[in-house]
Amino acid sequence: EILRKNVSSKIMLDDIDRKILYELSIGSKMKELPDVIPLSKAGIEKRKRVLYSVFNIKDNSDRQLIIKAKSSGFI
C-alpha cells in the first residue's frame, strides 16, 4: 500500500528531503540535523520551507508536515 501511494503520488522528493522527513518523524531536533544530513542549518531550513509548500502546509508545523508525509507514504 505504501509503495502504491508513493508511486501514484505526483510529489517528487529526493533522498535528502526524505531523510529530513524521517529525522523529524523520529523526533530529531533542528540543531541535530546538520550532524546527520550533509547540509547546513540554513540549507535544511530552506528544504523544510519547500516541503511545507509541496505538502500544502499553511502553518509551518513540523507535526502537520510529518502527518501529511506519512499519509502520502513518504515516511
All heavy atoms as a GROMACS GRO file, in nm:
protein
  603
    1GLU      N    1   0.082  -0.119   0.000
    1GLU     CA    2   0.000   0.000   0.000
    1GLU      C    3   0.086   0.126   0.000
    1GLU      O    4   0.057   0.222  -0.070
    1GLU     CB    5  -0.093  -0.001   0.120
    1GLU     CG    6  -0.185   0.118   0.123
    1GLU     CD    7  -0.280   0.116   0.242
    1GLU    OE1    8  -0.306   0.008   0.296
    1GLU    OE2    9  -0.324   0.224   0.280
    2ILE      N   10   0.192   0.125   0.081
    2ILE     CA   11   0.282   0.239   0.086
    2ILE      C   12   0.348   0.262  -0.049
    2ILE      O   13   0.358   0.375  -0.095
    2ILE     CB   14   0.388   0.221   0.197
    2ILE    CG1   15   0.321   0.227   0.334
    2ILE    CG2   16   0.496   0.326   0.188
    2ILE    CD1   17   0.410   0.193   0.449
    3LEU      N   18   0.393   0.155  -0.112
    3LEU     CA   19   0.455   0.170  -0.244
    3LEU      C   20   0.355   0.224  -0.345
    3LEU      O   21   0.390   0.308  -0.429
    3LEU     CB   22   0.510   0.035  -0.292
    3LEU     CG   23   0.635  -0.013  -0.222
    3LEU    CD1   24   0.669  -0.154  -0.266
    3LEU    CD2   25   0.752   0.079  -0.248
    4ARG      N   26   0.233   0.179  -0.340
    4ARG     CA   27   0.132   0.226  -0.433
    4ARG      C   28   0.107   0.376  -0.413
    4ARG      O   29   0.097   0.451  -0.509
    4ARG     CB   30   0.002   0.149  -0.414
    4ARG     CG   31  -0.101   0.180  -0.518
    4ARG     CD   32  -0.225   0.093  -0.509
    4ARG     NE   33  -0.200  -0.038  -0.454
    4ARG     CZ   34  -0.264  -0.090  -0.350
    4ARG    NH1   35  -0.360  -0.024  -0.292
    4ARG    NH2   36  -0.236  -0.211  -0.305
    5LYS      N   37   0.097   0.420  -0.288
    5LYS     CA   38   0.078   0.562  -0.260
    5LYS      C   39   0.196   0.643  -0.312
    5LYS      O   40   0.180   0.749  -0.370
    5LYS     CB   41   0.063   0.586  -0.110
    5LYS     CG   42  -0.071   0.552  -0.055
    5LYS     CD   43  -0.074   0.587   0.092
    5LYS     CE   44  -0.202   0.548   0.157
    5LYS     NZ   45  -0.204   0.580   0.300
    6ASN      N   46   0.316   0.590  -0.289
    6ASN     CA   47   0.437   0.661  -0.328
    6ASN      C   48   0.448   0.672  -0.480
    6ASN      O   49   0.482   0.776  -0.533
    6ASN     CB   50   0.560   0.589  -0.272
    6ASN     CG   51   0.682   0.676  -0.269
    6ASN    OD1   52   0.678   0.791  -0.308
    6ASN    ND2   53   0.791   0.620  -0.222
    7VAL      N   54   0.416   0.566  -0.553
    7VAL     CA   55   0.425   0.566  -0.698
    7VAL      C   56   0.316   0.652  -0.760
    7VAL      O   57   0.339   0.724  -0.856
    7VAL     CB   58   0.418   0.421  -0.752
    7VAL    CG1   59   0.406   0.419  -0.903
    7VAL    CG2   60   0.543   0.345  -0.709
    8SER      N   61   0.197   0.647  -0.704
    8SER     CA   62   0.085   0.722  -0.761
    8SER      C   63   0.088   0.870  -0.726
    8SER      O   64   0.017   0.949  -0.786
    8SER     CB   65  -0.047   0.661  -0.716
    8SER     OG   66  -0.064   0.679  -0.577
    9SER      N   67   0.171   0.909  -0.632
    9SER     CA   68   0.180   1.048  -0.591
    9SER      C   69   0.256   1.130  -0.696
    9SER      O   70   0.350   1.084  -0.757
    9SER     CB   71   0.252   1.057  -0.457
    9SER     OG   72   0.271   1.191  -0.422
   10LYS      N   73   0.212   1.253  -0.714
   10LYS     CA   74   0.279   1.342  -0.807
   10LYS      C   75   0.394   1.418  -0.740
   10LYS      O   76   0.466   1.492  -0.804
   10LYS     CB   77   0.178   1.440  -0.865
   10LYS     CG   78   0.078   1.375  -0.954
   10LYS     CD   79  -0.018   1.477  -1.011
   10LYS     CE   80  -0.100   1.420  -1.118
   10LYS     NZ   81  -0.220   1.361  -1.098
   11ILE      N   82   0.411   1.398  -0.612
   11ILE     CA   83   0.515   1.466  -0.536
   11ILE      C   84   0.646   1.390  -0.555
   11ILE      O   85   0.653   1.269  -0.536
   11ILE     CB   86   0.480   1.472  -0.386
   11ILE    CG1   87   0.350   1.550  -0.366
   11ILE    CG2   88   0.593   1.535  -0.306
   11ILE    CD1   89   0.296   1.544  -0.225
   12MET      N   90   0.751   1.462  -0.593
   12MET     CA   91   0.882   1.402  -0.611
   12MET      C   92   0.975   1.457  -0.504
   12MET      O   93   0.994   1.579  -0.494
   12MET     CB   94   0.938   1.435  -0.750
   12MET     CG   95   0.854   1.381  -0.864
   12MET     SD   96   0.844   1.203  -0.867
   12MET     CE   97   1.009   1.162  -0.914
   13LEU      N   98   1.032   1.368  -0.423
   13LEU     CA   99   1.126   1.407  -0.319
   13LEU      C  100   1.256   1.335  -0.341
   13LEU      O  101   1.258   1.217  -0.376
   13LEU     CB  102   1.071   1.371  -0.180
   13LEU     CG  103   0.940   1.434  -0.138
   13LEU    CD1  104   0.901   1.384   0.000
   13LEU    CD2  105   0.947   1.584  -0.140
   14ASP      N  106   1.367   1.404  -0.317
   14ASP     CA  107   1.496   1.337  -0.328
   14ASP      C  108   1.533   1.275  -0.194
   14ASP      O  109   1.459   1.283  -0.097
   14ASP     CB  110   1.604   1.433  -0.379
   14ASP     CG  111   1.634   1.548  -0.284
   14ASP    OD1  112   1.576   1.552  -0.174
   14ASP    OD2  113   1.717   1.633  -0.319
   15ASP      N  114   1.649   1.211  -0.191
   15ASP     CA  115   1.690   1.139  -0.070
   15ASP      C  116   1.708   1.231   0.050
   15ASP      O  117   1.677   1.193   0.163
   15ASP     CB  118   1.821   1.064  -0.097
   15ASP     CG  119   1.802   0.948  -0.193
   15ASP    OD1  120   1.688   0.899  -0.205
   15ASP    OD2  121   1.900   0.906  -0.256
   16ILE      N  122   1.756   1.353   0.027
   16ILE     CA  123   1.778   1.445   0.139
   16ILE      C  124   1.644   1.488   0.198
   16ILE      O  125   1.629   1.494   0.321
   16ILE     CB  126   1.862   1.566   0.095
   16ILE    CG1  127   2.004   1.518   0.061
   16ILE    CG2  128   1.865   1.674   0.202
   16ILE    CD1  129   2.096   1.624   0.009
   17ASP      N  130   1.546   1.517   0.112
   17ASP     CA  131   1.413   1.554   0.163
   17ASP      C  132   1.354   1.440   0.244
   17ASP      O  133   1.296   1.461   0.351
   17ASP     CB  134   1.319   1.589   0.048
   17ASP     CG  135   1.357   1.719  -0.021
   17ASP    OD1  136   1.421   1.803   0.044
   17ASP    OD2  137   1.324   1.734  -0.139
   18ARG      N  138   1.368   1.318   0.196
   18ARG     CA  139   1.316   1.202   0.268
   18ARG      C  140   1.388   1.184   0.402
   18ARG      O  141   1.327   1.150   0.503
   18ARG     CB  142   1.330   1.076   0.184
   18ARG     CG  143   1.237   1.073   0.066
   18ARG     CD  144   1.267   0.952  -0.021
   18ARG     NE  145   1.191   0.955  -0.142
   18ARG     CZ  146   1.074   0.894  -0.160
   18ARG    NH1  147   1.022   0.823  -0.062
   18ARG    NH2  148   1.010   0.903  -0.274
   19LYS      N  149   1.518   1.209   0.402
   19LYS     CA  150   1.596   1.197   0.526
   19LYS      C  151   1.552   1.303   0.628
   19LYS      O  152   1.538   1.274   0.747
   19LYS     CB  153   1.745   1.209   0.495
   19LYS     CG  154   1.836   1.194   0.613
   19LYS     CD  155   1.847   1.052   0.657
   19LYS     CE  156   1.955   1.042   0.764
   19LYS     NZ  157   1.955   0.914   0.830
   20ILE      N  158   1.526   1.425   0.579
   20ILE     CA  159   1.478   1.531   0.668
   20ILE      C  160   1.343   1.490   0.729
   20ILE      O  161   1.323   1.502   0.850
   20ILE     CB  162   1.465   1.665   0.592
   20ILE    CG1  163   1.604   1.720   0.558
   20ILE    CG2  164   1.387   1.767   0.675
   20ILE    CD1  165   1.602   1.838   0.463
   21LEU      N  166   1.253   1.441   0.646
   21LEU     CA  167   1.123   1.397   0.696
   21LEU      C  168   1.137   1.284   0.798
   21LEU      O  169   1.071   1.284   0.902
   21LEU     CB  170   1.034   1.351   0.580
   21LEU     CG  171   0.982   1.461   0.488
   21LEU    CD1  172   0.914   1.399   0.367
   21LEU    CD2  173   0.888   1.553   0.563
   22TYR      N  174   1.225   1.189   0.768
   22TYR     CA  175   1.246   1.076   0.860
   22TYR      C  176   1.300   1.126   0.994
   22TYR      O  177   1.251   1.087   1.100
   22TYR     CB  178   1.340   0.973   0.798
   22TYR     CG  179   1.379   0.866   0.897
   22TYR    CD1  180   1.289   0.768   0.934
   22TYR    CD2  181   1.505   0.867   0.956
   22TYR    CE1  182   1.322   0.670   1.027
   22TYR    CE2  183   1.540   0.771   1.049
   22TYR     CZ  184   1.448   0.674   1.084
   22TYR     OH  185   1.482   0.578   1.177
   23GLU      N  186   1.403   1.209   0.988
   23GLU     CA  187   1.464   1.258   1.113
   23GLU      C  188   1.364   1.337   1.196
   23GLU      O  189   1.360   1.325   1.318
   23GLU     CB  190   1.588   1.343   1.082
   23GLU     CG  191   1.706   1.264   1.029
   23GLU     CD  192   1.763   1.164   1.129
   23GLU    OE1  193   1.757   1.189   1.251
   23GLU    OE2  194   1.814   1.060   1.084
   24LEU      N  195   1.282   1.419   1.131
   24LEU     CA  196   1.179   1.493   1.204
   24LEU      C  197   1.077   1.397   1.265
   24LEU      O  198   1.028   1.420   1.376
   24LEU     CB  199   1.109   1.592   1.112
   24LEU     CG  200   1.193   1.712   1.067
   24LEU    CD1  201   1.116   1.793   0.964
   24LEU    CD2  202   1.234   1.798   1.184
   25SER      N  203   1.045   1.290   1.193
   25SER     CA  204   0.944   1.196   1.242
   25SER      C  205   0.991   1.117   1.364
   25SER      O  206   0.908   1.074   1.445
   25SER     CB  207   0.902   1.100   1.131
   25SER     OG  208   1.003   1.004   1.106
   26ILE      N  209   1.122   1.098   1.378
   26ILE     CA  210   1.171   1.025   1.495
   26ILE      C  211   1.205   1.119   1.610
   26ILE      O  212   1.255   1.076   1.713
   26ILE     CB  213   1.292   0.935   1.461
   26ILE    CG1  214   1.411   1.015   1.409
   26ILE    CG2  215   1.252   0.826   1.363
   26ILE    CD1  216   1.538   0.935   1.395
   27GLY      N  217   1.180   1.249   1.590
   27GLY     CA  218   1.196   1.345   1.699
   27GLY      C  219   1.330   1.415   1.705
   27GLY      O  220   1.362   1.475   1.808
   28SER      N  221   1.408   1.410   1.599
   28SER     CA  222   1.536   1.481   1.599
   28SER      C  223   1.511   1.631   1.605
   28SER      O  224   1.418   1.683   1.544
   28SER     CB  225   1.614   1.448   1.472
   28SER     OG  226   1.647   1.313   1.468
   29LYS      N  227   1.596   1.699   1.679
   29LYS     CA  228   1.587   1.844   1.691
   29LYS      C  229   1.656   1.909   1.572
   29LYS      O  230   1.746   1.852   1.511
   29LYS     CB  231   1.654   1.892   1.820
   29LYS     CG  232   1.598   1.829   1.945
   29LYS     CD  233   1.460   1.880   1.972
   29LYS     CE  234   1.409   1.821   2.103
   29LYS     NZ  235   1.267   1.820   2.110
   30MET      N  236   1.615   2.031   1.541
   30MET     CA  237   1.671   2.102   1.427
   30MET      C  238   1.823   2.121   1.441
   30MET      O  239   1.894   2.112   1.342
   30MET     CB  240   1.600   2.238   1.412
   30MET     CG  241   1.632   2.311   1.290
   30MET     SD  242   1.588   2.217   1.144
   30MET     CE  243   1.693   2.296   1.028
   31LYS      N  244   1.871   2.145   1.562
   31LYS     CA  245   2.014   2.165   1.580
   31LYS      C  246   2.095   2.037   1.559
   31LYS      O  247   2.215   2.042   1.535
   31LYS     CB  248   2.044   2.226   1.717
   31LYS     CG  249   2.012   2.137   1.834
   31LYS     CD  250   2.043   2.206   1.964
   31LYS     CE  251   2.010   2.115   2.080
   31LYS     NZ  252   2.043   2.176   2.208
   32GLU      N  253   2.029   1.920   1.566
   32GLU     CA  254   2.098   1.792   1.544
   32GLU      C  255   2.104   1.753   1.397
   32GLU      O  256   2.186   1.670   1.359
   32GLU     CB  257   2.024   1.681   1.621
   32GLU     CG  258   2.019   1.702   1.770
   32GLU     CD  259   1.921   1.609   1.839
   32GLU    OE1  260   1.843   1.541   1.769
   32GLU    OE2  261   1.922   1.605   1.963
   33LEU      N  262   2.015   1.808   1.314
   33LEU     CA  263   2.005   1.766   1.175
   33LEU      C  264   2.133   1.785   1.092
   33LEU      O  265   2.166   1.698   1.012
   33LEU     CB  266   1.886   1.833   1.107
   33LEU     CG  267   1.749   1.787   1.156
   33LEU    CD1  268   1.639   1.856   1.077
   33LEU    CD2  269   1.734   1.638   1.148
   34PRO      N  270   2.207   1.895   1.108
   34PRO     CA  271   2.330   1.907   1.027
   34PRO      C  272   2.434   1.799   1.055
   34PRO      O  273   2.521   1.773   0.974
   34PRO     CB  274   2.384   2.045   1.065
   34PRO     CG  275   2.265   2.122   1.107
   34PRO     CD  276   2.176   2.021   1.176
   35ASP      N  277   2.422   1.730   1.170
   35ASP     CA  278   2.514   1.621   1.202
   35ASP      C  279   2.483   1.494   1.122
   35ASP      O  280   2.572   1.413   1.098
   35ASP     CB  281   2.510   1.589   1.351
   35ASP     CG  282   2.558   1.704   1.437
   35ASP    OD1  283   2.639   1.786   1.387
   35ASP    OD2  284   2.516   1.713   1.554
   36VAL      N  285   2.357   1.476   1.080
   36VAL     CA  286   2.318   1.355   1.009
   36VAL      C  287   2.282   1.380   0.862
   36VAL      O  288   2.272   1.286   0.785
   36VAL     CB  289   2.199   1.284   1.080
   36VAL    CG1  290   2.243   1.230   1.213
   36VAL    CG2  291   2.080   1.375   1.094
   37ILE      N  292   2.262   1.505   0.826
   37ILE     CA  293   2.228   1.541   0.688
   37ILE      C  294   2.338   1.634   0.636
   37ILE      O  295   2.374   1.730   0.704
   37ILE     CB  296   2.090   1.611   0.683
   37ILE    CG1  297   1.983   1.513   0.730
   37ILE    CG2  298   2.059   1.660   0.542
   37ILE    CD1  299   1.847   1.573   0.748
   38PRO      N  300   2.391   1.606   0.517
   38PRO     CA  301   2.505   1.685   0.468
   38PRO      C  302   2.466   1.824   0.415
   38PRO      O  303   2.498   1.860   0.302
   38PRO     CB  304   2.561   1.597   0.356
   38PRO     CG  305   2.443   1.523   0.305
   38PRO     CD  306   2.357   1.497   0.426
   39LEU      N  307   2.397   1.900   0.497
   39LEU     CA  308   2.360   2.038   0.464
   39LEU      C  309   2.379   2.126   0.586
   39LEU      O  310   2.378   2.077   0.700
   39LEU     CB  311   2.212   2.046   0.422
   39LEU     CG  312   2.171   1.983   0.290
   39LEU    CD1  313   2.019   1.990   0.276
   39LEU    CD2  314   2.237   2.052   0.173
   40SER      N  315   2.390   2.255   0.562
   40SER     CA  316   2.396   2.349   0.674
   40SER      C  317   2.256   2.365   0.732
   40SER      O  318   2.156   2.323   0.674
   40SER     CB  319   2.446   2.485   0.625
   40SER     OG  320   2.351   2.542   0.536
   41LYS      N  321   2.249   2.429   0.847
   41LYS     CA  322   2.120   2.452   0.911
   41LYS      C  323   2.031   2.536   0.820
   41LYS      O  324   1.911   2.509   0.806
   41LYS     CB  325   2.140   2.520   1.046
   41LYS     CG  326   2.013   2.533   1.126
   41LYS     CD  327   2.041   2.590   1.264
   41LYS     CE  328   1.912   2.607   1.339
   41LYS     NZ  329   1.931   2.667   1.470
   42ALA      N  330   2.089   2.636   0.755
   42ALA     CA  331   2.012   2.722   0.663
   42ALA      C  332   1.962   2.641   0.543
   42ALA      O  333   1.848   2.660   0.498
   42ALA     CB  334   2.097   2.839   0.616
   43GLY      N  335   2.042   2.551   0.494
   43GLY     CA  336   2.002   2.467   0.382
   43GLY      C  337   1.887   2.374   0.419
   43GLY      O  338   1.795   2.352   0.340
   44ILE      N  339   1.892   2.322   0.541
   44ILE     CA  340   1.785   2.235   0.588
   44ILE      C  341   1.657   2.315   0.608
   44ILE      O  342   1.548   2.269   0.571
   44ILE     CB  343   1.827   2.163   0.718
   44ILE    CG1  344   1.943   2.067   0.689
   44ILE    CG2  345   1.710   2.089   0.781
   44ILE    CD1  346   2.009   2.009   0.811
   45GLU      N  347   1.668   2.436   0.662
   45GLU     CA  348   1.550   2.522   0.679
   45GLU      C  349   1.486   2.553   0.544
   45GLU      O  350   1.364   2.553   0.532
   45GLU     CB  351   1.588   2.652   0.749
   45GLU     CG  352   1.616   2.638   0.896
   45GLU     CD  353   1.491   2.613   0.979
   45GLU    OE1  354   1.378   2.631   0.929
   45GLU    OE2  355   1.507   2.573   1.095
   46LYS      N  356   1.568   2.579   0.444
   46LYS     CA  357   1.516   2.608   0.310
   46LYS      C  358   1.442   2.486   0.254
   46LYS      O  359   1.332   2.498   0.199
   46LYS     CB  360   1.629   2.647   0.216
   46LYS     CG  361   1.582   2.683   0.078
   46LYS     CD  362   1.697   2.727  -0.010
   46LYS     CE  363   1.646   2.758  -0.150
   46LYS     NZ  364   1.754   2.792  -0.240
   47ARG      N  365   1.500   2.368   0.272
   47ARG     CA  366   1.434   2.245   0.226
   47ARG      C  367   1.302   2.224   0.298
   47ARG      O  368   1.203   2.181   0.238
   47ARG     CB  369   1.524   2.124   0.251
   47ARG     CG  370   1.648   2.120   0.167
   47ARG     CD  371   1.620   2.043   0.041
   47ARG     NE  372   1.743   2.022  -0.033
   47ARG     CZ  373   1.766   1.916  -0.105
   47ARG    NH1  374   1.678   1.820  -0.114
   47ARG    NH2  375   1.877   1.906  -0.173
   48LYS      N  376   1.297   2.255   0.429
   48LYS     CA  377   1.173   2.241   0.505
   48LYS      C  378   1.067   2.336   0.452
   48LYS      O  379   0.950   2.298   0.441
   48LYS     CB  380   1.197   2.266   0.654
   48LYS     CG  381   1.252   2.147   0.727
   48LYS     CD  382   1.281   2.175   0.872
   48LYS     CE  383   1.167   2.230   0.950
   48LYS     NZ  384   1.197   2.252   1.093
   49ARG      N  385   1.105   2.459   0.418
   49ARG     CA  386   1.009   2.555   0.363
   49ARG      C  387   0.951   2.503   0.232
   49ARG      O  388   0.831   2.515   0.207
   49ARG     CB  389   1.073   2.692   0.342
   49ARG     CG  390   1.090   2.770   0.470
   49ARG     CD  391   1.126   2.915   0.444
   49ARG     NE  392   1.248   2.933   0.368
   49ARG     CZ  393   1.369   2.941   0.419
   49ARG    NH1  394   1.386   2.932   0.550
   49ARG    NH2  395   1.474   2.959   0.342
   50VAL      N  396   1.036   2.442   0.150
   50VAL     CA  397   0.989   2.384   0.024
   50VAL      C  398   0.895   2.267   0.052
   50VAL      O  399   0.790   2.252  -0.013
   50VAL     CB  400   1.107   2.340  -0.065
   50VAL    CG1  401   1.060   2.260  -0.184
   50VAL    CG2  402   1.188   2.461  -0.110
   51LEU      N  403   0.928   2.184   0.151
   51LEU     CA  404   0.842   2.072   0.187
   51LEU      C  405   0.705   2.120   0.236
   51LEU      O  406   0.602   2.059   0.206
   51LEU     CB  407   0.909   1.984   0.293
   51LEU     CG  408   1.025   1.899   0.244
   51LEU    CD1  409   1.098   1.836   0.363
   51LEU    CD2  410   0.978   1.792   0.147
   52TYR      N  411   0.704   2.230   0.314
   52TYR     CA  412   0.577   2.285   0.359
   52TYR      C  413   0.489   2.322   0.239
   52TYR      O  414   0.370   2.294   0.238
   52TYR     CB  415   0.597   2.410   0.446
   52TYR     CG  416   0.658   2.384   0.581
   52TYR    CD1  417   0.757   2.470   0.630
   52TYR    CD2  418   0.618   2.279   0.661
   52TYR    CE1  419   0.813   2.449   0.754
   52TYR    CE2  420   0.674   2.257   0.785
   52TYR     CZ  421   0.771   2.342   0.831
   52TYR     OH  422   0.827   2.321   0.954
   53SER      N  423   0.549   2.382   0.138
   53SER     CA  424   0.469   2.422   0.022
   53SER      C  425   0.431   2.300  -0.063
   53SER      O  426   0.320   2.295  -0.116
   53SER     CB  427   0.543   2.525  -0.062
   53SER     OG  428   0.658   2.470  -0.121
   54VAL      N  429   0.520   2.202  -0.074
   54VAL     CA  430   0.489   2.081  -0.151
   54VAL      C  431   0.372   2.006  -0.090
   54VAL      O  432   0.281   1.961  -0.161
   54VAL     CB  433   0.614   1.989  -0.160
   54VAL    CG1  434   0.577   1.850  -0.207
   54VAL    CG2  435   0.718   2.050  -0.252
   55PHE      N  436   0.370   1.994   0.041
   55PHE     CA  437   0.263   1.922   0.110
   55PHE      C  438   0.147   2.014   0.148
   55PHE      O  439   0.054   1.971   0.216
   55PHE     CB  440   0.316   1.851   0.234
   55PHE     CG  441   0.398   1.729   0.203
   55PHE    CD1  442   0.536   1.730   0.216
   55PHE    CD2  443   0.335   1.614   0.158
   55PHE    CE1  444   0.611   1.618   0.186
   55PHE    CE2  445   0.410   1.500   0.129
   55PHE     CZ  446   0.547   1.502   0.142
   56ASN      N  447   0.154   2.140   0.106
   56ASN     CA  448   0.046   2.237   0.127
   56ASN      C  449   0.015   2.256   0.276
   56ASN      O  450  -0.100   2.252   0.318
   56ASN     CB  451  -0.080   2.195   0.051
   56ASN     CG  452  -0.174   2.310   0.030
   56ASN    OD1  453  -0.134   2.426   0.036
   56ASN    ND2  454  -0.299   2.280   0.005
   57ILE      N  455   0.120   2.278   0.354
   57ILE     CA  456   0.108   2.304   0.498
   57ILE      C  457   0.111   2.455   0.517
   57ILE      O  458   0.210   2.520   0.485
   57ILE     CB  459   0.222   2.237   0.578
   57ILE    CG1  460   0.233   2.089   0.546
   57ILE    CG2  461   0.205   2.263   0.727
   57ILE    CD1  462   0.116   2.006   0.587
   58LYS      N  463   0.005   2.511   0.570
   58LYS     CA  464  -0.007   2.656   0.584
   58LYS      C  465   0.061   2.713   0.709
   58LYS      O  466   0.115   2.822   0.706
   58LYS     CB  467  -0.155   2.698   0.586
   58LYS     CG  468  -0.231   2.653   0.464
   58LYS     CD  469  -0.188   2.729   0.343
   58LYS     CE  470  -0.277   2.691   0.226
   58LYS     NZ  471  -0.213   2.703   0.100
   59ASP      N  472   0.059   2.640   0.819
   59ASP     CA  473   0.106   2.696   0.946
   59ASP      C  474   0.251   2.661   0.979
   59ASP      O  475   0.297   2.685   1.089
   59ASP     CB  476   0.014   2.654   1.060
   59ASP     CG  477   0.007   2.503   1.077
   59ASP    OD1  478   0.063   2.430   0.994
   59ASP    OD2  479  -0.057   2.459   1.174
   60ASN      N  480   0.325   2.603   0.884
   60ASN     CA  481   0.466   2.568   0.903
   60ASN      C  482   0.489   2.484   1.028
   60ASN      O  483   0.583   2.505   1.103
   60ASN     CB  484   0.556   2.691   0.905
   60ASN     CG  485   0.562   2.758   0.769
   60ASN    OD1  486   0.519   2.703   0.668
   60ASN    ND2  487   0.614   2.878   0.765
   61SER      N  488   0.402   2.389   1.049
   61SER     CA  489   0.411   2.300   1.164
   61SER      C  490   0.481   2.170   1.123
   61SER      O  491   0.437   2.103   1.028
   61SER     CB  492   0.269   2.270   1.216
   61SER     OG  493   0.270   2.160   1.301
   62ASP      N  494   0.588   2.136   1.194
   62ASP     CA  495   0.658   2.011   1.166
   62ASP      C  496   0.565   1.892   1.188
   62ASP      O  497   0.569   1.795   1.114
   62ASP     CB  498   0.781   1.996   1.256
   62ASP     CG  499   0.894   2.088   1.214
   62ASP    OD1  500   0.885   2.152   1.107
   62ASP    OD2  501   0.994   2.095   1.290
   63ARG      N  502   0.481   1.901   1.288
   63ARG     CA  503   0.387   1.791   1.317
   63ARG      C  504   0.293   1.768   1.199
   63ARG      O  505   0.271   1.654   1.158
   63ARG     CB  506   0.309   1.823   1.444
   63ARG     CG  507   0.218   1.711   1.488
   63ARG     CD  508   0.157   1.743   1.625
   63ARG     NE  509   0.079   1.633   1.674
   63ARG     CZ  510  -0.048   1.610   1.640
   63ARG    NH1  511  -0.110   1.691   1.557
   63ARG    NH2  512  -0.114   1.507   1.689
   64GLN      N  513   0.237   1.876   1.146
   64GLN     CA  514   0.147   1.863   1.030
   64GLN      C  515   0.221   1.810   0.909
   64GLN      O  516   0.168   1.732   0.831
   64GLN     CB  517   0.082   1.998   0.998
   64GLN     CG  518  -0.018   2.044   1.101
   64GLN     CD  519  -0.135   1.948   1.111
   64GLN    OE1  520  -0.184   1.896   1.012
   64GLN    NE2  521  -0.179   1.923   1.233
   65LEU      N  522   0.346   1.851   0.893
   65LEU     CA  523   0.428   1.804   0.780
   65LEU      C  524   0.449   1.653   0.791
   65LEU      O  525   0.434   1.581   0.692
   65LEU     CB  526   0.562   1.877   0.780
   65LEU     CG  527   0.661   1.837   0.672
   65LEU    CD1  528   0.606   1.870   0.533
   65LEU    CD2  529   0.794   1.908   0.694
   66ILE      N  530   0.480   1.605   0.909
   66ILE     CA  531   0.502   1.462   0.930
   66ILE      C  532   0.374   1.383   0.906
   66ILE      O  533   0.375   1.278   0.841
   66ILE     CB  534   0.556   1.436   1.073
   66ILE    CG1  535   0.692   1.504   1.091
   66ILE    CG2  536   0.567   1.287   1.101
   66ILE    CD1  537   0.795   1.471   0.989
   67ILE      N  538   0.262   1.433   0.957
   67ILE     CA  539   0.134   1.365   0.937
   67ILE      C  540   0.101   1.355   0.788
   67ILE      O  541   0.063   1.249   0.739
   67ILE     CB  542   0.021   1.438   1.014
   67ILE    CG1  543   0.040   1.420   1.164
   67ILE    CG2  544  -0.116   1.388   0.970
   67ILE    CD1  545  -0.050   1.507   1.248
   68LYS      N  546   0.120   1.464   0.716
   68LYS     CA  547   0.090   1.465   0.572
   68LYS      C  548   0.185   1.373   0.496
   68LYS      O  549   0.145   1.301   0.405
   68LYS     CB  550   0.098   1.609   0.521
   68LYS     CG  551   0.049   1.629   0.384
   68LYS     CD  552  -0.103   1.637   0.385
   68LYS     CE  553  -0.148   1.694   0.252
   68LYS     NZ  554  -0.268   1.768   0.259
   69ALA      N  555   0.313   1.375   0.533
   69ALA     CA  556   0.412   1.289   0.466
   69ALA      C  557   0.383   1.142   0.493
   69ALA      O  558   0.395   1.058   0.403
   69ALA     CB  559   0.552   1.325   0.511
   70LYS      N  560   0.342   1.109   0.615
   70LYS     CA  561   0.307   0.969   0.648
   70LYS      C  562   0.185   0.925   0.569
   70LYS      O  563   0.182   0.814   0.516
   70LYS     CB  564   0.282   0.952   0.797
   70LYS     CG  565   0.407   0.939   0.878
   70LYS     CD  566   0.376   0.911   1.023
   70LYS     CE  567   0.503   0.899   1.102
   70LYS     NZ  568   0.479   0.867   1.242
   71SER      N  569   0.084   1.010   0.562
   71SER     CA  570  -0.038   0.972   0.488
   71SER      C  571  -0.013   0.960   0.340
   71SER      O  572  -0.083   0.887   0.271
   71SER     CB  573  -0.149   1.072   0.516
   71SER     OG  574  -0.121   1.198   0.457
   72SER      N  575   0.090   1.030   0.290
   72SER     CA  576   0.125   1.021   0.147
   72SER      C  577   0.222   0.907   0.118
   72SER      O  578   0.255   0.882   0.003
   72SER     CB  579   0.188   1.153   0.101
   72SER     OG  580   0.097   1.259   0.116
   73GLY      N  581   0.272   0.843   0.224
   73GLY     CA  582   0.360   0.727   0.206
   73GLY      C  583   0.507   0.759   0.193
   73GLY      O  584   0.584   0.677   0.147
   74PHE      N  585   0.549   0.878   0.235
   74PHE     CA  586   0.690   0.914   0.223
   74PHE      C  587   0.770   0.880   0.348
   74PHE      O  588   0.892   0.888   0.346
   74PHE     CB  589   0.703   1.064   0.192
   74PHE     CG  590   0.662   1.096   0.051
   74PHE    CD1  591   0.540   1.152   0.024
   74PHE    CD2  592   0.746   1.065  -0.055
   74PHE    CE1  593   0.503   1.180  -0.105
   74PHE    CE2  594   0.709   1.092  -0.184
   74PHE     CZ  595   0.586   1.150  -0.209
   75ILE      N  596   0.703   0.846   0.455
   75ILE     CA  597   0.773   0.805   0.578
   75ILE      C  598   0.727   0.666   0.612
   75ILE      O  599   0.611   0.635   0.611
   75ILE     CB  600   0.743   0.900   0.696
   75ILE    CG1  601   0.791   1.040   0.662
   75ILE    CG2  602   0.812   0.851   0.821
   75ILE    CD1  603   0.759   1.141   0.768
   0.00000   0.00000   0.00000
